[in-house]
Amino acid sequence: MENWWVYIVEKGGKLRVGITTDLENRLREQDAKRPSYYEGPMPKAAALKRERTLRGFRREKKLELIGRDTSRH
């Protein structure tokens, strides 16, 4: 099994979605202390498919996934 992760980080007021095999390193590259949301590990094909799905979500739906109250944003 490959160890790919799908993540959402908040940077500059935007929610960024991506995949990586090294979540800690990717967070350093994004200047994020922790991801707002992540899933994994999973095979690369599954991670790519989930990333596409999450990128297609509207901001409100991403915030719901993260577990935030969307009425505040």
C-alpha positions, 0 to 999 in steps of 0.5 A: 500500500502506498502512503499518500495523504490528501489534505486541506490547509488554510493559507492567506484566507484560502483553503488549499487542497493537495496530496503528498507522501510526506505530510509533515514536510508538505506542511512546512513547505506551506508554512502551516503548523497543521492541516485543517483536514487530512485523509490517508494513507491511501494509494496514489490513485485514490488520493488523486481522485479524492483531491479532485473531488475536494477541489470541486467543493465550494468553500462552504462544503470544505468548511463543513468537512473541516467541521467549522460553522460556516455561518461565521464565514 
